[in-house]
Amino acid sequence: MTIHQAKNREFDGVVIVWPYQVAGDLDQKRRLLYNGVTRARHWCVSLVQGNTSPANSPFE
């Protein structure tokens, strides 16, 4: 399920697989990540693709 499909839903746990490059500006990326993280009631794991820190990361 994508983050967009999970809007207005809640889950006990969430795993976010974040690709190295995500379209959009930094604010859009932060909103998307926030929406994904806040779907979790109890736990959330974020996996980021790539071996270096992406530029303009929403995780910063």
N, C-alpha and C positions, 0 to 999 in steps of 0.2 A: 504494500500500500504506500502511496506517496504521501508526503506531508500535506499536499493540497487535498487529497482524498480524506485525510484524517481530521480536517477542520471540524470543530464542534463535537469531537468525539474524545473519549478519555480511555486510557488503558492502564493496567497495573504497571507494565514496563514498556519501555520504548527503546529501540535500537535505531540510531540514525547513521546511515552510511552516507557520508558527505564526500562527493567527488572532488578531485583536485581543483577543477574549474567549474564554477557555477555562474550562469548568466545573471546579469543585473549589477546594479551598483551596490556599494557596501551596505547602505540602509536596507535595500531589498533583501540582501543575504541575511542580515541580522534579523529582520522580521520573519523570514522563512525559518531560520534556525530557532528563534524564540517560539514560533508556533509549534515546531516539532518537539522541542524540549518540554513545553507546557502541556503536552498530551499525556504525560506520564503521571500517574498517581504516586508511585513508590520509587521507581528507579529509571534511570536513563543512561544509555551508553552511546557515545559518539565515536564513530570510526571515520578517520579522515584518510582518503586515498592519497598516495604519493609519499615520497621520502623526504621532502623539504616542506617548510612552512609556506603555505600559499600567500601571495601578496594580497593585501586588503582582506585579511581573514576576518570573518565575523566572530571568531573565537577570541580575538584580542580584546 
